[in-house]
Amino acid sequence: MRLCTIDGCEKPLKARGWCAMHWRRMKVHGDPSVCTTNRYVPMLDRFWMKVQKGPDCWQWIGAVTSEGYGSFLEGFQGRGHRAHRFAYEHLVGPIPDGMQLDHKCHNRSCVNPRHLRPVTHKQNMEHDSGAQRNSTTGVLGVYRSSKNRYQVGVGHNGRKFYGGTFKTLEEAAEAAKQLRLSLFTHNDADRKTA
């Protein structure tokens, strides 16, 4: 029986001189020695194999959810975690009960704990980075009304606050920003430009 040509590997040959494991690594990573999913590697080491530290964000390069958050399994076929929550709990400490983690950088796949802060659900919603995908104006809090006018409306504590109707999108955008500044506490993007 012929064996894998990788030094120290005594598994049977599958293709191109490699065993099934090294062949799979070559197909996935382009290098038979790269391993990011080994169940025998300690959990924290596996986690850090999937983090690319940059000067600002620490990008998660492993699996992501449909919403764009990093996904990390604890142990082989274990319980799944959001990667940013896992990083925060291991580097900072437990997330307080009833709190969520807000990405101050607006990068959902970032796991840098300096970019994460515990907030309430309401505060997390206040730190929105922009208009929703279905917005017809592309401006947060600004909607088209009749006769080519723009209406300002901002949700806060389960109520809708109206900021008026305007002829131009620019006027409405500024009015929406001012209304958010008066109501919200965690709208960093508006505060930077105020």
Backbone as JSON Lines, residues from 0, in Angstrom:
{"i":0,"aa":"M","n":[0.86,-1.18,0.0],"ca":[0.0,0.0,0.0],"c":[0.9,1.25,0.0]}
{"i":1,"aa":"R","n":[0.59,2.18,-0.89],"ca":[1.37,3.43,-0.98],"c":[0.82,4.44,0.03]}
{"i":2,"aa":"L","n":[1.73,5.23,0.61],"ca":[1.37,6.18,1.65],"c":[1.48,7.62,1.14]}
{"i":3,"aa":"C","n":[0.84,8.5,1.87],"ca":[0.87,9.94,1.6],"c":[2.32,10.41,1.58]}
{"i":4,"aa":"T","n":[2.65,11.34,0.68],"ca":[4.02,11.84,0.55],"c":[4.35,12.98,1.52]}
{"i":5,"aa":"I","n":[3.38,13.46,2.28],"ca":[3.64,14.52,3.26],"c":[4.42,13.91,4.43]}
{"i":6,"aa":"D","n":[5.52,14.56,4.82],"ca":[6.36,14.05,5.9],"c":[5.55,13.81,7.17]}
{"i":7,"aa":"G","n":[5.72,12.63,7.74],"ca":[5.07,12.28,9.0],"c":[3.67,11.72,8.83]}
{"i":8,"aa":"C","n":[3.09,11.78,7.65],"ca":[1.74,11.27,7.43],"c":[1.83,9.82,6.94]}
{"i":9,"aa":"E","n":[1.14,8.95,7.59],"ca":[1.17,7.53,7.22],"c":[-0.19,7.03,6.74]}
{"i":10,"aa":"K","n":[-1.0,7.94,6.23],"ca":[-2.32,7.56,5.71],"c":[-2.18,7.07,4.28]}
{"i":11,"aa":"P","n":[-3.14,6.26,3.82],"ca":[-3.05,5.73,2.46],"c":[-3.22,6.83,1.4]}
{"i":12,"aa":"L","n":[-2.56,6.64,0.3],"ca":[-2.57,7.56,-0.82],"c":[-3.95,7.65,-1.46]}
{"i":13,"aa":"K","n":[-4.36,8.9,-1.81],"ca":[-5.63,9.08,-2.52],"c":[-5.38,9.64,-3.91]}
{"i":14,"aa":"A","n":[-4.74,10.81,-4.0],"ca":[-4.5,11.45,-5.29],"c":[-3.31,12.39,-5.21]}
{"i":15,"aa":"R","n":[-2.6,12.54,-6.31],"ca":[-1.47,13.46,-6.43],"c":[-0.42,13.28,-5.32]}
{"i":16,"aa":"G","n":[-0.31,12.08,-4.79],"ca":[0.69,11.81,-3.78],"c":[0.24,12.12,-2.36]}
{"i":17,"aa":"W","n":[-1.04,12.49,-2.2],"ca":[-1.53,12.86,-0.87],"c":[-2.65,11.92,-0.42]}
{"i":18,"aa":"C","n":[-2.83,11.87,0.9],"ca":[-3.96,11.14,1.48],"c":[-5.23,11.99,1.3]}
{"i":19,"aa":"A","n":[-6.37,11.47,1.71],"ca":[-7.65,12.19,1.55],"c":[-7.64,13.52,2.3]}
{"i":20,"aa":"M","n":[-7.06,13.53,3.52],"ca":[-7.04,14.76,4.33],"c":[-6.21,15.84,3.64]}
{"i":21,"aa":"H","n":[-4.98,15.51,3.21],"ca":[-4.13,16.51,2.58],"c":[-4.67,16.92,1.21]}
{"i":22,"aa":"W","n":[-5.3,16.0,0.48],"ca":[-5.93,16.32,-0.79],"c":[-7.06,17.34,-0.59]}
{"i":23,"aa":"R","n":[-7.89,17.13,0.45],"ca":[-8.99,18.05,0.77],"c":[-8.45,19.43,1.15]}
{"i":24,"aa":"R","n":[-7.38,19.47,1.93],"ca":[-6.78,20.75,2.31],"c":[-6.28,21.5,1.08]}
{"i":25,"aa":"M","n":[-5.69,20.76,0.15],"ca":[-5.19,21.38,-1.08],"c":[-6.35,21.95,-1.89]}
{"i":26,"aa":"K","n":[-7.45,21.23,-1.99],"ca":[-8.61,21.71,-2.74],"c":[-9.22,22.95,-2.11]}
{"i":27,"aa":"V","n":[-9.3,22.98,-0.79],"ca":[-9.95,24.08,-0.09],"c":[-9.04,25.3,0.05]}
{"i":28,"aa":"H","n":[-7.78,25.08,0.44],"ca":[-6.88,26.18,0.8],"c":[-5.75,26.43,-0.2]}
{"i":29,"aa":"G","n":[-5.57,25.5,-1.17],"ca":[-4.47,25.65,-2.11],"c":[-3.13,25.24,-1.55]}
{"i":30,"aa":"D","n":[-3.12,24.64,-0.36],"ca":[-1.89,24.21,0.3],"c":[-2.24,23.01,1.18]}
{"i":31,"aa":"P","n":[-1.59,21.86,0.99],"ca":[-1.95,20.68,1.78],"c":[-1.59,20.77,3.26]}
{"i":32,"aa":"S","n":[-0.78,21.77,3.63],"ca":[-0.39,21.88,5.04],"c":[-1.29,22.81,5.85]}
{"i":33,"aa":"V","n":[-2.19,23.55,5.18],"ca":[-3.07,24.49,5.87],"c":[-4.26,23.75,6.47]}
{"i":34,"aa":"C","n":[-4.49,23.99,7.76],"ca":[-5.63,23.36,8.43],"c":[-6.32,24.39,9.31]}
{"i":35,"aa":"T","n":[-7.58,24.67,9.03],"ca":[-8.33,25.62,9.87],"c":[-9.52,24.95,10.56]}
{"i":36,"aa":"T","n":[-9.7,23.66,10.34],"ca":[-10.88,23.0,10.91],"c":[-10.52,21.77,11.74]}
{"i":37,"aa":"N","n":[-9.29,21.62,12.14],"ca":[-8.86,20.42,12.85],"c":[-9.52,20.36,14.23]}
{"i":38,"aa":"R","n":[-10.25,19.32,14.48],"ca":[-10.98,19.19,15.75],"c":[-10.06,18.9,16.91]}
{"i":39,"aa":"Y","n":[-8.8,18.55,16.64],"ca":[-7.86,18.25,17.72],"c":[-7.05,19.47,18.15]}
{"i":40,"aa":"V","n":[-7.18,20.55,17.42],"ca":[-6.52,21.8,17.8],"c":[-7.35,22.45,18.89]}
{"i":41,"aa":"P","n":[-6.73,23.0,19.95],"ca":[-7.51,23.65,21.0],"c":[-8.45,24.73,20.45]}
{"i":42,"aa":"M","n":[-9.59,24.9,21.1],"ca":[-10.65,25.77,20.61],"c":[-10.16,27.2,20.36]}
{"i":43,"aa":"L","n":[-9.43,27.79,21.3],"ca":[-8.96,29.17,21.1],"c":[-8.0,29.27,19.94]}
{"i":44,"aa":"D","n":[-7.16,28.26,19.74],"ca":[-6.25,28.27,18.59],"c":[-7.04,28.21,17.29]}
{"i":45,"aa":"R","n":[-8.09,27.37,17.25],"ca":[-8.94,27.29,16.05],"c":[-9.61,28.63,15.77]}
{"i":46,"aa":"F","n":[-10.05,29.29,16.84],"ca":[-10.69,30.59,16.69],"c":[-9.72,31.57,16.03]}
{"i":47,"aa":"W","n":[-8.5,31.7,16.58],"ca":[-7.56,32.69,16.08],"c":[-7.05,32.37,14.68]}
{"i":48,"aa":"M","n":[-7.14,31.1,14.26],"ca":[-6.79,30.75,12.88],"c":[-7.72,31.43,11.88]}
{"i":49,"aa":"K","n":[-8.9,31.82,12.34],"ca":[-9.92,32.38,11.45],"c":[-10.07,33.9,11.62]}
{"i":50,"aa":"V","n":[-9.06,34.53,12.25],"ca":[-9.09,35.99,12.45],"c":[-7.89,36.6,11.73]}
{"i":51,"aa":"Q","n":[-8.17,37.59,10.92],"ca":[-7.11,38.32,10.23],"c":[-7.06,39.71,10.86]}
{"i":52,"aa":"K","n":[-6.04,39.91,11.71],"ca":[-5.93,41.19,12.43],"c":[-5.37,42.26,11.51]}
{"i":53,"aa":"G","n":[-6.13,43.32,11.37],"ca":[-5.69,44.48,10.61],"c":[-5.36,45.61,11.56]}
{"i":54,"aa":"P","n":[-4.96,46.76,11.04],"ca":[-4.65,47.89,11.91],"c":[-5.89,48.44,12.61]}
{"i":55,"aa":"D","n":[-7.07,48.16,12.05],"ca":[-8.31,48.66,12.63],"c":[-9.22,47.48,12.97]}
{"i":56,"aa":"C","n":[-9.94,46.96,12.0],"ca":[-10.82,45.82,12.23],"c":[-10.04,44.51,12.27]}
{"i":57,"aa":"W","n":[-10.53,43.57,13.04],"ca":[-10.02,42.21,13.03],"c":[-11.06,41.4,12.26]}
{"i":58,"aa":"Q","n":[-10.76,41.1,11.01],"ca":[-11.72,40.48,10.11],"c":[-11.86,38.99,10.36]}
{"i":59,"aa":"W","n":[-13.1,38.51,10.51],"ca":[-13.38,37.09,10.63],"c":[-13.36,36.49,9.24]}
{"i":60,"aa":"I","n":[-12.49,35.49,9.0],"ca":[-12.36,34.89,7.68],"c":[-12.93,33.48,7.64]}
{"i":61,"aa":"G","n":[-13.61,33.08,8.71],"ca":[-14.28,31.79,8.75],"c":[-15.69,31.9,8.21]}
{"i":62,"aa":"A","n":[-16.53,30.96,8.61],"ca":[-17.92,30.93,8.16],"c":[-18.68,32.16,8.66]}
{"i":63,"aa":"V","n":[-19.66,32.6,7.87],"ca":[-20.5,33.73,8.28],"c":[-21.97,33.34,8.14]}
{"i":64,"aa":"T","n":[-22.81,34.0,8.94],"ca":[-24.25,33.76,8.86],"c":[-24.82,34.52,7.66]}
{"i":65,"aa":"S","n":[-26.09,34.31,7.38],"ca":[-26.72,35.02,6.26],"c":[-26.79,36.53,6.5]}
{"i":66,"aa":"E","n":[-26.68,36.95,7.77],"ca":[-26.69,38.39,8.09],"c":[-25.3,38.99,8.03]}
{"i":67,"aa":"G","n":[-24.25,38.16,7.83],"ca":[-22.88,38.67,7.73],"c":[-22.07,38.58,9.0]}
{"i":68,"aa":"Y","n":[-22.62,37.99,10.07],"ca":[-21.88,37.83,11.32],"c":[-21.01,36.57,11.25]}
{"i":69,"aa":"G","n":[-19.8,36.64,11.83],"ca":[-18.94,35.47,11.88],"c":[-19.6,34.39,12.73]}
{"i":70,"aa":"S","n":[-19.4,33.12,12.32],"ca":[-19.98,31.99,13.03],"c":[-18.86,31.04,13.42]}
{"i":71,"aa":"F","n":[-18.87,30.6,14.68],"ca":[-17.8,29.76,15.21],"c":[-18.4,28.64,16.04]}
{"i":72,"aa":"L","n":[-17.99,27.39,15.74],"ca":[-18.47,26.23,16.49],"c":[-17.54,25.95,17.66]}
{"i":73,"aa":"E","n":[-18.13,25.74,18.82],"ca":[-17.35,25.38,20.01],"c":[-17.22,23.86,20.02]}
{"i":74,"aa":"G","n":[-16.03,23.36,19.72],"ca":[-15.81,21.93,19.68],"c":[-16.32,21.34,18.38]}
{"i":75,"aa":"F","n":[-15.95,20.13,18.1],"ca":[-16.36,19.46,16.87],"c":[-17.85,19.17,16.92]}
{"i":76,"aa":"Q","n":[-18.58,19.67,15.97],"ca":[-20.04,19.56,15.92],"c":[-20.68,20.09,17.21]}
{"i":77,"aa":"G","n":[-20.07,21.12,17.75],"ca":[-20.54,21.67,19.02],"c":[-21.52,22.8,18.85]}
{"i":78,"aa":"R","n":[-21.7,23.54,19.92],"ca":[-22.63,24.66,19.96],"c":[-22.04,25.83,19.16]}
{"i":79,"aa":"G","n":[-22.87,26.46,18.36],"ca":[-22.43,27.58,17.54],"c":[-22.44,28.9,18.29]}
{"i":80,"aa":"H","n":[-21.52,29.77,17.95],"ca":[-21.41,31.1,18.56],"c":[-21.28,32.14,17.45]}
{"i":81,"aa":"R","n":[-21.69,33.33,17.73],"ca":[-21.32,34.45,16.87],"c":[-19.87,34.77,17.22]}
{"i":82,"aa":"A","n":[-19.03,34.91,16.23],"ca":[-17.6,35.09,16.44],"c":[-17.3,36.35,17.27]}
{"i":83,"aa":"H","n":[-18.02,37.44,17.02],"ca":[-17.74,38.67,17.76],"c":[-18.09,38.52,19.24]}
{"i":84,"aa":"R","n":[-19.15,37.78,19.54],"ca":[-19.51,37.55,20.94],"c":[-18.47,36.67,21.63]}
{"i":85,"aa":"F","n":[-18.0,35.64,20.92],"ca":[-16.98,34.75,21.44],"c":[-15.71,35.54,21.77]}
{"i":86,"aa":"A","n":[-15.27,36.4,20.83],"ca":[-14.07,37.21,21.04],"c":[-14.24,38.15,22.23]}
{"i":87,"aa":"Y","n":[-15.39,38.81,22.31],"ca":[-15.62,39.75,23.41],"c":[-15.59,39.04,24.76]}
{"i":88,"aa":"E","n":[-16.26,37.91,24.85],"ca":[-16.32,37.19,26.13],"c":[-14.95,36.65,26.54]}
{"i":89,"aa":"H","n":[-14.12,36.29,25.59],"ca":[-12.8,35.75,25.93],"c":[-11.76,36.83,26.18]}
{"i":90,"aa":"L","n":[-11.92,38.02,25.61],"ca":[-10.93,39.07,25.76],"c":[-11.34,40.17,26.74]}
{"i":91,"aa":"V","n":[-12.64,40.36,26.91],"ca":[-13.13,41.44,27.79],"c":[-13.83,40.86,29.02]}
{"i":92,"aa":"G","n":[-14.78,39.99,28.8],"ca":[-15.54,39.39,29.89],"c":[-16.96,39.12,29.44]}
{"i":93,"aa":"P","n":[-17.81,38.68,30.37],"ca":[-19.17,38.33,29.99],"c":[-19.98,39.55,29.52]}
{"i":94,"aa":"I","n":[-20.88,39.29,28.6],"ca":[-21.8,40.32,28.12],"c":[-22.91,40.43,29.16]}
{"i":95,"aa":"P","n":[-23.18,41.63,29.67],"ca":[-24.22,41.77,30.69],"c":[-25.58,41.24,30.23]}
{"i":96,"aa":"D","n":[-26.33,40.68,31.15],"ca":[-27.66,40.14,30.84],"c":[-28.53,41.21,30.19]}
{"i":97,"aa":"G","n":[-29.26,40.81,29.17],"ca":[-30.18,41.71,28.48],"c":[-29.51,42.67,27.52]}
{"i":98,"aa":"M","n":[-28.2,42.55,27.33],"ca":[-27.47,43.46,26.44],"c":[-27.06,42.74,25.16]}
{"i":99,"aa":"Q","n":[-26.86,43.52,24.11],"ca":[-26.35,43.05,22.83],"c":[-25.0,43.69,22.61]}
{"i":100,"aa":"L","n":[-24.25,43.19,21.65],"ca":[-22.99,43.84,21.27],"c":[-23.22,44.65,20.0]}
{"i":101,"aa":"D","n":[-22.83,45.9,20.05],"ca":[-22.95,46.81,18.92],"c":[-21.59,46.96,18.26]}
{"i":102,"aa":"H","n":[-21.52,46.8,16.96],"ca":[-20.3,47.03,16.2],"c":[-20.19,48.52,15.94]}
{"i":103,"aa":"K","n":[-19.32,49.21,16.64],"ca":[-19.14,50.64,16.42],"c":[-18.61,50.92,15.02]}
{"i":104,"aa":"C","n":[-17.91,49.94,14.43],"ca":[-17.31,50.1,13.11],"c":[-18.29,49.76,11.98]}
{"i":105,"aa":"H","n":[-19.47,49.24,12.3],"ca":[-20.49,48.82,11.33],"c":[-20.03,47.66,10.45]}
{"i":106,"aa":"N","n":[-19.0,46.93,10.86],"ca":[-18.5,45.77,10.12],"c":[-18.91,44.54,10.91]}
{"i":107,"aa":"R","n":[-19.94,43.84,10.46],"ca":[-20.48,42.71,11.22],"c":[-19.5,41.55,11.35]}
{"i":108,"aa":"S","n":[-18.53,41.44,10.49],"ca":[-17.56,40.34,10.6],"c":[-16.3,40.75,11.36]}
{"i":109,"aa":"C","n":[-16.31,41.91,12.0],"ca":[-15.18,42.36,12.82],"c":[-15.31,41.73,14.22]}
{"i":110,"aa":"V","n":[-14.18,41.22,14.75],"ca":[-14.17,40.62,16.08],"c":[-13.25,41.38,17.04]}
{"i":111,"aa":"N","n":[-12.84,42.59,16.67],"ca":[-11.98,43.41,17.52],"c":[-12.81,43.91,18.71]}
{"i":112,"aa":"P","n":[-12.46,43.53,19.95],"ca":[-13.28,43.94,21.09],"c":[-13.32,45.45,21.32]}
{"i":113,"aa":"R","n":[-12.34,46.19,20.79],"ca":[-12.38,47.66,20.91],"c":[-13.46,48.26,20.03]}
{"i":114,"aa":"H","n":[-13.96,47.49,19.06],"ca":[-15.02,47.96,18.17],"c":[-16.39,47.5,18.64]}
{"i":115,"aa":"L","n":[-16.45,46.81,19.76],"ca":[-17.71,46.26,20.28],"c":[-18.06,46.93,21.6]}
{"i":116,"aa":"R","n":[-19.35,47.18,21.78],"ca":[-19.8,47.74,23.06],"c":[-21.13,47.12,23.44]}
{"i":117,"aa":"P","n":[-21.32,46.81,24.72],"ca":[-22.62,46.29,25.16],"c":[-23.65,47.41,25.16]}
{"i":118,"aa":"V","n":[-24.79,47.14,24.55],"ca":[-25.87,48.13,24.46],"c":[-27.21,47.41,24.58]}
{"i":119,"aa":"T","n":[-28.24,48.19,24.81],"ca":[-29.6,47.63,24.77],"c":[-30.0,47.47,23.31]}
{"i":120,"aa":"H","n":[-31.09,46.76,23.07],"ca":[-31.58,46.59,21.7],"c":[-31.89,47.95,21.08]}
{"i":121,"aa":"K","n":[-32.52,48.83,21.85],"ca":[-32.87,50.16,21.36],"c":[-31.62,50.94,20.94]}
{"i":122,"aa":"Q","n":[-30.59,50.91,21.78],"ca":[-29.35,51.62,21.45],"c":[-28.7,51.03,20.2]}
{"i":123,"aa":"N","n":[-28.77,49.72,20.05],"ca":[-28.21,49.07,18.87],"c":[-28.93,49.54,17.61]}
{"i":124,"aa":"M","n":[-30.25,49.69,17.69],"ca":[-31.02,50.16,16.54],"c":[-30.73,51.63,16.24]}
{"i":125,"aa":"E","n":[-30.41,52.42,17.25],"ca":[-30.08,53.83,17.05],"c":[-28.78,53.99,16.27]}
{"i":126,"aa":"H","n":[-27.89,53.03,16.38],"ca":[-26.58,53.13,15.74],"c":[-26.61,52.56,14.32]}
{"i":127,"aa":"D","n":[-27.74,52.66,13.66],"ca":[-27.89,52.18,12.29],"c":[-26.97,52.96,11.36]}
{"i":128,"aa":"S","n":[-26.41,52.28,10.38],"ca":[-25.45,52.93,9.49],"c":[-26.09,53.66,8.31]}
{"i":129,"aa":"G","n":[-27.36,53.47,8.09],"ca":[-28.0,54.15,6.96],"c":[-29.41,53.67,6.74]}
{"i":130,"aa":"A","n":[-29.95,54.07,5.62],"ca":[-31.33,53.72,5.28],"c":[-31.46,52.22,5.04]}
{"i":131,"aa":"Q","n":[-32.67,51.72,5.22],"ca":[-32.93,50.31,4.96],"c":[-32.91,50.06,3.46]}
{"i":132,"aa":"R","n":[-32.75,48.78,3.09],"ca":[-32.64,48.41,1.68],"c":[-33.85,48.82,0.85]}
{"i":133,"aa":"N","n":[-35.03,48.84,1.47],"ca":[-36.24,49.17,0.71],"c":[-36.55,50.66,0.68]}
{"i":134,"aa":"S","n":[-35.64,51.5,1.16],"ca":[-35.85,52.94,1.17],"c":[-35.9,53.48,-0.26]}
{"i":135,"aa":"T","n":[-36.86,54.35,-0.52],"ca":[-36.97,54.95,-1.86],"c":[-36.12,56.21,-1.97]}
{"i":136,"aa":"T","n":[-35.64,56.75,-0.85],"ca":[-34.82,57.96,-0.89],"c":[-33.34,57.68,-0.65]}
{"i":137,"aa":"G","n":[-33.04,56.56,0.02],"ca":[-31.65,56.25,0.35],"c":[-31.15,57.02,1.56]}
{"i":138,"aa":"V","n":[-32.05,57.71,2.27],"ca":[-31.67,58.51,3.43],"c":[-32.45,58.0,4.65]}
{"i":139,"aa":"L","n":[-31.74,57.72,5.72],"ca":[-32.35,57.24,6.95],"c":[-33.34,58.25,7.51]}
{"i":140,"aa":"G","n":[-34.59,57.83,7.7],"ca":[-35.61,58.68,8.3],"c":[-36.32,59.61,7.32]}
{"i":141,"aa":"V","n":[-36.06,59.47,6.01],"ca":[-36.7,60.34,5.02],"c":[-37.49,59.47,4.05]}
{"i":142,"aa":"Y","n":[-38.75,59.87,3.83],"ca":[-39.67,59.12,2.97],"c":[-40.28,60.05,1.94]}
{"i":143,"aa":"R","n":[-40.64,59.5,0.8],"ca":[-41.33,60.3,-0.21],"c":[-42.79,60.48,0.22]}
{"i":144,"aa":"S","n":[-43.28,61.69,0.07],"ca":[-44.7,61.93,0.29],"c":[-45.28,62.39,-1.05]}
{"i":145,"aa":"S","n":[-46.51,62.81,-1.05],"ca":[-47.15,63.2,-2.31],"c":[-46.53,64.48,-2.88]}
{"i":146,"aa":"K","n":[-46.71,64.67,-4.16],"ca":[-46.29,65.88,-4.87],"c":[-44.78,66.14,-4.77]}
{"i":147,"aa":"N","n":[-43.97,65.07,-4.9],"ca":[-42.51,65.19,-4.91],"c":[-41.94,65.93,-3.69]}
{"i":148,"aa":"R","n":[-42.51,65.65,-2.57],"ca":[-41.99,66.21,-1.32],"c":[-41.43,65.09,-0.47]}
{"i":149,"aa":"Y","n":[-40.64,65.46,0.51],"ca":[-39.98,64.48,1.38],"c":[-40.41,64.7,2.82]}
{"i":150,"aa":"Q","n":[-40.81,63.61,3.47],"ca":[-41.3,63.67,4.84],"c":[-40.26,63.02,5.76]}
{"i":151,"aa":"V","n":[-40.1,63.61,6.95],"ca":[-39.14,63.1,7.93],"c":[-39.91,62.38,9.03]}
{"i":152,"aa":"G","n":[-39.48,61.15,9.35],"ca":[-40.09,60.37,10.43],"c":[-39.05,59.47,11.08]}
{"i":153,"aa":"V","n":[-38.96,59.54,12.41],"ca":[-37.97,58.77,13.15],"c":[-38.68,58.0,14.25]}
{"i":154,"aa":"G","n":[-38.42,56.7,14.34],"ca":[-38.99,55.88,15.4],"c":[-38.15,55.94,16.66]}
{"i":155,"aa":"H","n":[-38.83,56.05,17.82],"ca":[-38.14,56.13,19.1],"c":[-39.07,55.64,20.21]}
{"i":156,"aa":"N","n":[-38.63,54.64,20.96],"ca":[-39.41,54.09,22.07],"c":[-40.82,53.67,21.65]}
{"i":157,"aa":"G","n":[-40.93,53.06,20.49],"ca":[-42.21,52.55,20.03],"c":[-43.14,53.6,19.44]}
{"i":158,"aa":"R","n":[-42.68,54.82,19.32],"ca":[-43.5,55.89,18.74],"c":[-42.81,56.44,17.5]}
{"i":159,"aa":"K","n":[-43.57,57.06,16.63],"ca":[-43.05,57.7,15.44],"c":[-43.07,59.2,15.66]}
{"i":160,"aa":"F","n":[-41.93,59.84,15.49],"ca":[-41.81,61.29,15.63],"c":[-41.62,61.88,14.23]}
{"i":161,"aa":"Y","n":[-42.46,62.87,13.89],"ca":[-42.4,63.48,12.57],"c":[-41.64,64.79,12.64]}
{"i":162,"aa":"G","n":[-40.82,65.02,11.62],"ca":[-39.98,66.22,11.6],"c":[-40.33,67.2,10.5]}
{"i":163,"aa":"G","n":[-41.46,66.98,9.84],"ca":[-41.89,67.93,8.82],"c":[-41.79,67.39,7.42]}
{"i":164,"aa":"T","n":[-42.24,68.23,6.46],"ca":[-42.21,67.9,5.04],"c":[-41.37,68.96,4.34]}
{"i":165,"aa":"F","n":[-40.55,68.52,3.39],"ca":[-39.58,69.42,2.76],"c":[-39.6,69.27,1.24]}
{"i":166,"aa":"K","n":[-39.19,70.35,0.55],"ca":[-39.16,70.34,-0.91],"c":[-37.95,69.56,-1.44]}
{"i":167,"aa":"T","n":[-36.81,69.63,-0.75],"ca":[-35.61,68.97,-1.26],"c":[-35.18,67.84,-0.33]}
{"i":168,"aa":"L","n":[-34.51,66.88,-0.91],"ca":[-34.0,65.74,-0.14],"c":[-32.94,66.2,0.85]}
{"i":169,"aa":"E","n":[-32.11,67.16,0.47],"ca":[-31.05,67.66,1.35],"c":[-31.64,68.29,2.62]}
{"i":170,"aa":"E","n":[-32.7,69.09,2.46],"ca":[-33.35,69.7,3.64],"c":[-33.94,68.63,4.54]}
{"i":171,"aa":"A","n":[-34.58,67.65,3.94],"ca":[-35.19,66.56,4.72],"c":[-34.13,65.74,5.44]}
{"i":172,"aa":"A","n":[-33.01,65.47,4.76],"ca":[-31.92,64.7,5.37],"c":[-31.37,65.42,6.6]}
{"i":173,"aa":"E","n":[-31.18,66.71,6.5],"ca":[-30.67,67.49,7.64],"c":[-31.69,67.52,8.78]}
{"i":174,"aa":"A","n":[-32.97,67.66,8.45],"ca":[-34.02,67.65,9.49],"c":[-34.08,66.29,10.19]}
{"i":175,"aa":"A","n":[-33.93,65.2,9.43],"ca":[-33.93,63.85,10.02],"c":[-32.74,63.68,10.95]}
{"i":176,"aa":"K","n":[-31.59,64.17,10.53],"ca":[-30.39,64.09,11.37],"c":[-30.58,64.85,12.68]}
{"i":177,"aa":"Q","n":[-31.13,66.06,12.59],"ca":[-31.35,66.86,13.8],"c":[-32.37,66.2,14.73]}
{"i":178,"aa":"L","n":[-33.39,65.57,14.15],"ca":[-34.39,64.87,14.96],"c":[-33.77,63.67,15.66]}
{"i":179,"aa":"R","n":[-32.93,62.91,14.96],"ca":[-32.24,61.78,15.58],"c":[-31.31,62.25,16.69]}
{"i":180,"aa":"L","n":[-30.61,63.36,16.47],"ca":[-29.72,63.89,17.49],"c":[-30.47,64.27,18.76]}
{"i":181,"aa":"S","n":[-31.7,64.74,18.61],"ca":[-32.48,65.15,19.78],"c":[-33.08,63.94,20.52]}
{"i":182,"aa":"L","n":[-33.25,62.8,19.82],"ca":[-33.91,61.64,20.42],"c":[-32.95,60.53,20.83]}
{"i":183,"aa":"F","n":[-31.89,60.29,20.05],"ca":[-31.04,59.13,20.22],"c":[-29.82,59.42,21.08]}
{"i":184,"aa":"T","n":[-29.26,58.36,21.68],"ca":[-28.05,58.48,22.47],"c":[-26.85,57.77,21.84]}
{"i":185,"aa":"H","n":[-27.09,56.85,20.9],"ca":[-26.0,56.04,20.34],"c":[-25.89,56.16,18.82]}
{"i":186,"aa":"N","n":[-26.2,57.31,18.26],"ca":[-26.11,57.51,16.82],"c":[-24.78,58.19,16.49]}
{"i":187,"aa":"D","n":[-23.71,57.41,16.55],"ca":[-22.36,57.93,16.38],"c":[-22.15,58.64,15.04]}
{"i":188,"aa":"A","n":[-22.68,58.1,13.96],"ca":[-22.48,58.7,12.64],"c":[-23.03,60.13,12.58]}
{"i":189,"aa":"D","n":[-24.22,60.34,13.16],"ca":[-24.8,61.7,13.18],"c":[-23.97,62.62,14.06]}
{"i":190,"aa":"R","n":[-23.48,62.13,15.16],"ca":[-22.72,62.98,16.1],"c":[-21.37,63.39,15.53]}
{"i":191,"aa":"K","n":[-20.77,62.54,14.7],"ca":[-19.48,62.89,14.07],"c":[-19.62,64.03,13.09]}
{"i":192,"aa":"T","n":[-20.78,64.11,12.41],"ca":[-20.96,65.13,11.4],"c":[-21.73,66.35,11.91]}
{"i":193,"aa":"A","n":[-22.09,66.34,13.19],"ca":[-22.87,67.45,13.75],"c":[-21.99,68.65,14.04]}
